[in-house]
């Protein structure tokens, strides 16, 4: 390889590395660039001092420690934080919640 070709290869590699690093730096904590898709079927949300189990229709994460869910059980839109709610792939143990959404009077 000639000296000029090697120099171009090094510059191209450095430029690609800088672009990749900038891409990850500008995405912050969102991590959407890595296409991480998690499936959550249930949410336990603290509501009025009680933990309520909801069936999740859809959910979205935010840049902070909050998330939003649309419930399947009562079709509500709930905005909560990691301090007041938890998302689950599988139905949590009965001890994790006080009652299920839609079954408040049981």
C-alpha positions as CSV (number, residue, x, y, z in Angstrom):
1,X,0.0,0.0,0.0
2,X,1.2,3.5,-0.8
3,X,1.7,6.0,1.9
4,X,-1.2,8.2,0.6
5,X,-3.6,5.3,0.6
6,X,-2.8,4.3,4.1
7,X,-3.2,7.9,5.3
8,X,-6.7,8.0,3.6
9,X,-7.7,4.7,5.3
10,X,-6.6,6.0,8.7
11,X,-8.5,9.3,8.2
12,X,-11.7,7.5,7.0
13,X,-11.5,5.1,10.0
14,X,-11.1,8.1,12.4
15,X,-14.0,10.0,10.8
16,X,-16.3,6.9,11.0
17,X,-15.3,6.5,14.7
18,X,-16.0,10.1,15.4
19,X,-19.4,9.9,13.7
20,X,-20.4,6.8,15.5
21,X,-19.3,8.3,18.8
22,X,-21.3,11.5,18.2
23,X,-24.3,9.5,17.2
24,X,-24.3,7.6,20.5
25,X,-23.5,10.8,22.5
26,X,-26.4,12.7,21.0
27,X,-28.9,10.0,21.6
28,X,-28.3,10.3,25.4
29,X,-30.0,7.8,27.6
30,X,-32.8,7.1,25.2
31,X,-31.0,4.2,23.6
32,X,-33.6,4.1,20.7
33,X,-30.7,3.9,18.3
34,X,-29.9,0.4,19.5
35,X,-33.5,-0.6,18.8
36,X,-34.2,-2.2,22.2
37,X,-37.8,-3.3,22.3
38,X,-39.1,-4.6,25.5
39,X,-42.5,-6.2,26.0
40,X,-44.5,-5.4,29.0
41,X,-47.9,-6.9,29.6
42,X,-48.7,-5.7,33.1
43,X,-48.1,-2.6,35.3
44,X,-48.6,-2.1,39.0
45,X,-49.2,1.6,39.7
46,X,-49.6,3.2,43.1
47,X,-53.0,5.0,43.0
48,X,-54.4,6.7,46.2
49,X,-52.1,4.6,48.4
50,X,-53.0,1.3,46.8
51,X,-51.1,-0.8,44.3
52,X,-53.3,-1.5,41.3
53,X,-52.5,-4.1,38.6
54,X,-53.3,-3.0,35.1
55,X,-53.2,-5.0,31.8
56,X,-51.0,-3.0,29.4
57,X,-52.2,-2.3,25.9
58,X,-49.2,-0.1,24.9
59,X,-46.4,1.8,26.7
60,X,-43.8,4.4,26.0
61,X,-40.6,5.3,27.9
62,X,-39.4,8.9,28.3
63,X,-35.9,10.4,28.8
64,X,-36.6,10.7,32.5
65,X,-37.6,8.0,34.9
66,X,-41.2,8.2,33.8
67,X,-43.3,6.1,31.5
68,X,-46.8,6.2,30.0
69,X,-49.2,3.3,29.5
70,X,-52.5,2.8,27.9
71,X,-54.4,0.2,29.8
72,X,-56.3,-2.7,28.3
73,X,-58.5,-3.2,31.4
74,X,-60.1,0.3,31.6
75,X,-58.7,2.1,28.5
76,X,-57.0,4.8,30.7
77,X,-53.8,6.7,29.8
78,X,-51.5,6.7,32.8
79,X,-48.3,8.7,33.2
80,X,-46.2,7.3,36.1
81,X,-42.7,7.2,37.3
82,X,-40.3,4.4,38.4
83,X,-41.0,5.5,41.9
84,X,-44.7,4.9,41.7
85,X,-45.1,2.1,39.3
86,X,-43.5,-1.1,37.8
87,X,-43.8,-2.7,34.5
88,X,-43.9,-6.5,34.1
89,X,-43.6,-8.9,31.2
90,X,-45.4,-11.7,33.1
91,X,-48.2,-11.3,35.6
92,X,-46.6,-10.5,39.0
93,X,-47.2,-12.4,42.2
94,X,-50.5,-11.6,44.0
95,X,-48.5,-10.0,46.8
96,X,-47.2,-7.3,44.5
97,X,-50.6,-5.5,44.2
98,X,-53.7,-4.9,46.2
99,X,-56.3,-5.4,43.5
100,X,-56.7,-5.7,39.7
101,X,-58.1,-2.9,37.6
102,X,-61.8,-3.7,37.0
103,X,-62.0,-5.9,40.1
104,X,-62.0,-3.2,42.7
105,X,-65.1,-4.5,44.5
106,X,-64.1,-8.1,44.8
